[in-house]
Amino acid sequence: MSIVDDLIENLIERNSIDINGTFTISVVDGGLSVKGHALSTVRDEKKQKPILTIDAPVDARVGVGEIVIPLPQIK
């Protein structure tokens, strides 16, 4: 195995991620808007200590394409 494989394997096996935060989802013209923040902590499970804590702002807009809903023929 390469050094990169060993590093990734150790990160996945020994660590966990806690994610908390608040988000506001709004319907806007052509899609959705997401705003808020995410607080993430990477924790070493073997030593039971936090390795990295991040408070990241979230400001995203997601565009949704045209949606076609077929209706049954009314007789």
C-alpha positions in Angstrom: 0.0 0.0 0.0 1.1 3.6 -0.6 1.6 6.2 2.0 -1.5 8.0 0.9 -3.6 4.8 1.3 -2.2 4.3 4.8 -3.0 7.9 5.7 -6.5 7.7 4.5 -7.1 4.3 6.2 -5.8 5.7 9.5 -8.0 8.8 9.2 -11.1 6.8 8.6 -10.5 4.0 11.2 -9.4 6.3 14.0 -11.5 9.4 13.6 -15.1 10.5 13.8 -16.8 13.7 12.7 -19.5 15.5 14.7 -21.5 18.0 12.7 -23.9 20.6 14.2 -25.4 23.7 12.8 -28.4 25.6 11.7 -29.7 26.2 8.2 -32.4 28.2 6.6 -33.8 26.9 3.4 -35.9 29.3 1.3 -37.7 28.8 -2.0 -36.5 31.5 -4.5 -37.2 32.1 -8.2 -35.6 29.1 -10.0 -34.5 27.0 -7.0 -33.6 27.0 -3.4 -31.4 29.2 -1.2 -29.5 27.7 1.8 -28.0 29.9 4.5 -26.6 29.3 7.9 -23.5 27.8 9.5 -22.0 24.3 10.2 -19.9 23.5 13.2 -17.7 20.4 12.6 -15.3 18.6 14.9 -12.9 15.9 13.9 -12.3 13.7 16.9 -9.5 11.1 17.5 -11.4 8.0 18.8 -8.3 6.4 20.2 -7.2 9.4 22.3 -10.7 10.8 22.8 -9.5 14.3 21.8 -10.7 16.8 19.2 -8.2 17.2 16.4 -9.9 20.0 14.4 -12.9 22.2 14.9 -14.4 24.3 12.1 -17.3 26.8 12.1 -18.0 27.3 8.5 -20.6 29.7 7.0 -23.0 28.3 4.4 -24.5 30.5 1.7 -25.6 28.5 -1.3 -28.2 28.7 -4.1 -29.4 25.5 -5.8 -31.0 25.9 -9.2 -33.8 23.5 -10.1 -34.6 22.8 -13.7 -38.1 22.8 -15.2 -40.4 20.3 -13.6 -43.1 18.7 -15.8 -46.0 17.0 -14.0 -48.2 15.0 -16.3 -51.9 15.2 -15.6 -54.4 12.5 -16.6 -56.8 13.3 -19.4 -60.2 14.5 -18.0 -63.2 13.3 -19.9 
